[in-house]
């Protein structure tokens, strides 16, 4: 059973939507191959194309934290610095 669900909301600045989108897409293949990654799915809001959401499930919080410390995440953060309006992460547990 999955121990941790992550819901990450990324709101790109209006003039940086395509840059942020392309950088987010680059994260998918590498992350899906990481130990503990159950799923890692990127969504884009139909009404607001600047709003992206990652829905992720991880085998453990420790493995998710390893993911967050990986080089490809640091590269994404560096490339998109100043391009993101807001970024929120919710750590969640399935209860039903």
C-alpha positions in Angstrom: 0.0 0.0 0.0 1.2 3.5 -0.8 2.3 5.4 2.3 2.4 8.9 1.0 0.4 10.9 -1.6 1.8 14.3 -2.8 -0.4 17.0 -4.4 1.9 19.7 -5.8 0.3 22.9 -7.2 2.5 25.0 -9.4 1.2 28.4 -10.8 3.5 29.7 -13.5 3.7 33.4 -14.2 1.6 34.2 -17.2 4.5 35.0 -19.5 6.4 31.8 -18.4 3.8 29.1 -18.9 5.5 27.3 -21.8 8.9 27.4 -20.1 7.6 26.0 -16.8 5.5 23.4 -18.7 8.5 22.1 -20.7 10.6 22.0 -17.5 8.0 20.1 -15.6 7.6 17.6 -18.5 11.3 16.9 -18.3 10.9 15.6 -14.7 8.5 12.8 -15.5 10.6 10.0 -16.9 13.4 10.4 -14.5 11.1 10.6 -11.5 9.0 7.6 -12.5 12.2 5.5 -12.6 13.1 6.4 -9.0 12.9 3.9 -6.2 9.6 4.2 -4.4 7.7 6.1 -7.1 4.3 4.5 -7.5 3.0 7.2 -9.9 3.9 10.7 -10.9 1.3 12.4 -13.0 1.3 15.9 -14.3 -1.9 17.8 -15.0 -2.7 21.2 -16.5 -5.8 23.1 -15.7 -8.3 23.4 -18.5 -9.4 26.9 -17.6 -6.1 28.3 -16.4 -3.1 27.0 -18.4 -0.7 28.5 -15.9 -1.9 26.1 -13.2 -0.1 22.7 -13.1 -0.6 19.9 -10.6 1.5 16.9 -9.9 -0.4 13.9 -8.3 2.2 11.5 -6.9 2.2 8.4 -4.8 5.3 7.2 -3.0 6.2 4.0 -1.1 7.4 6.1 1.8 8.0 9.7 2.9 11.8 9.0 3.0 11.9 8.0 -0.7 9.9 11.1 -1.6 12.4 13.2 0.3 15.2 11.5 -1.6 13.4 12.5 -4.8 13.1 16.1 -3.7 16.9 16.1 -3.1 17.8 14.7 -6.5 19.8 16.6 -9.1 16.9 16.9 -11.7 14.7 18.7 -9.1 17.5 21.1 -8.3 18.0 21.7 -12.1 14.3 22.4 -12.5 14.3 24.8 -9.6 17.3 26.7 -11.0 15.9 26.9 -14.6 12.5 28.1 -13.4 13.6 30.5 -10.7 11.5 33.7 -11.0 9.1 32.0 -13.4 6.7 30.5 -10.8 4.0 32.6 -9.1 3.3 30.0 -6.4 4.3 26.5 -5.4 2.4 24.5 -2.8 2.9 20.9 -1.7 0.5 18.9 0.3 1.6 15.6 1.9 -1.5 13.4 2.2 -2.6 10.0 3.4 -5.4 7.9 1.9 -8.1 7.4 4.5 -10.9 5.7 2.6 
